[in-house]
Amino acid sequence: MDQTYSLESFLNHVQKRDPNQTEFAQAVREVMTTLWPFLEQNPKYRQMSLDLPLYFQTSVIT
């Protein structure tokens, strides 16, 4: 988000980057519409990387 200055330009970037992922773009829009005001008020978080690995524990029943 360091080069993106508005919510709409961010969403346009996501749409251009993944044009065939309409559900993903919709999910990004829903989440970022909520988060954007917080990020504007707390610019230090705009500079942080959010690409942390996520690990999910699953159980397999056989």
PyMOL commands that set and color helices and strands:
alter all, ss='L'
color gray80, all
select helices_A, chain A and resi 7-17+22-41+43-47
alter helices_A, ss='H'
color red, helices_A
deselect
rebuild
show_as cartoon
